[in-house]
Amino acid sequence: MPMPYGKYQGRLIADLPGAYLAWYARKGFPSGHLGTLLALALELDHNGLKGLLDPLRKPPHGAGQRR
């Protein structure tokens, strides 16, 4: 999901810089689904687990190949 507003509007939440996520944590995450995703992105970044998202970025095997 892309960031819907702000300095990083349009950037995937998973690609937001750790410092920006930490700033949100200090300021307070927005309510709802967006806040949940931002908090999760912070946890992944803080614990060095962003690589877990890499398989989700790759297209499925054989995607785009038609016969």
C-alpha positions in Angstrom: 0.0 0.0 0.0 1.4 3.4 -0.9 1.6 6.2 1.7 -1.5 8.3 1.0 -0.1 11.7 2.0 2.9 13.7 3.3 6.5 13.9 2.3 6.6 10.3 1.1 3.2 10.3 -0.6 3.1 7.4 -3.2 6.0 5.5 -1.7 5.2 2.0 -0.5 4.8 1.9 3.3 7.4 -1.0 3.4 9.9 1.4 1.8 9.5 4.3 4.2 12.7 5.3 6.0 13.2 4.1 9.5 13.7 7.7 10.8 10.3 8.7 9.4 8.6 5.6 11.0 10.3 6.4 14.3 9.1 10.0 14.1 5.5 8.7 13.6 6.0 6.4 16.6 6.9 9.5 18.7 4.1 11.7 17.3 1.5 8.9 17.4 0.5 6.7 14.5 -2.8 7.5 12.8 -5.8 5.5 13.7 -7.1 2.6 11.6 -5.5 0.4 9.0 -2.8 3.0 8.0 -1.6 3.3 11.6 -1.4 -0.5 11.9 0.7 -0.8 8.8 3.0 2.0 9.8 3.6 0.4 13.2 4.3 -3.0 11.6 6.7 -1.3 9.1 8.5 0.2 12.1 8.8 -3.1 13.9 10.2 -4.8 10.7 12.7 -1.9 10.2 13.8 -1.7 13.9 14.4 -5.5 14.1 16.1 -5.8 10.7 13.4 -7.9 9.2 12.5 -5.8 6.1 14.0 -8.6 4.0 11.0 -10.7 4.9 9.0 -8.6 2.5 11.3 -9.2 -0.5 9.4 -12.4 -1.7 6.2 -10.3 -1.9 7.9 -7.8 -4.2 8.9 -10.3 -6.8 6.3 -11.2 -9.5 5.0 -14.8 -9.3 6.9 -17.4 -11.2 5.8 -17.2 -14.8 3.9 -14.0 -14.4 3.6 -12.1 -17.7 4.4 -15.1 -19.8 1.6 -16.1 -22.2 1.5 -18.8 -24.8 
